[in-house]
Amino acid sequence: MLTFDDGYRDQFVNAFPVLRRYRLPAIVFLVAGSIGRVNALPHLSLEGADVREGGPASGWLPLSWEQVREMAGNGIAIGSHALSHRSLGSMSLREAEVEIRRSREILELGLGTAVDLFAYPFGSEAYGDFDERIQRILRAAGYRAACTTVVGRSRPGSDALALRRIPMESRDGPFRVRCKLAGAYDWVATVKTFWQRLAPREDRVDVPWIDRPGDARV
């Protein structure tokens, strides 16, 4: 299963036509509070880039509802990536519950269909982006599966609320992709987790939206 996080316009322009052409199953995890907005997600650190409509970096703008509905109507599953793309571990459990439940409500209202898949923003267990308390909130909110950014393959019997994934990069050729799918990169999870426990975090995990004139509302 192919997964795409955040919901950028470039995913609609570049990935969606390929997925549709080859009938590939995929999930797009959307930041529910960003859909239809006209400024980029804060965690992207795109200061200085021209992300305006028609600008060279406009592909980083969030998807519109029209684009989301077109994807959902053509075989692409839609999941929640929370409400604001802040680390759930950086906030109180009450606020995390709002992020989890409200994002699902917005997506289901906008799509008219059930949404029961989730991807943790940033998704690191070592950095505390999710834990058993967050998983309990997800389960109570009706989600049946959740993806992390922990590297590796998920197998039958894996924790459905802590699924691992294999990152694919632009420099990955056919041989490297085959190696990743065969499990040759599963060891990266141990090294990455060890490093994250030692190194300070540089990601902007708790930056809220800064409302600007012209922002579209959900």
Disulfide bonds with the S-S distance in Angstrom:
none
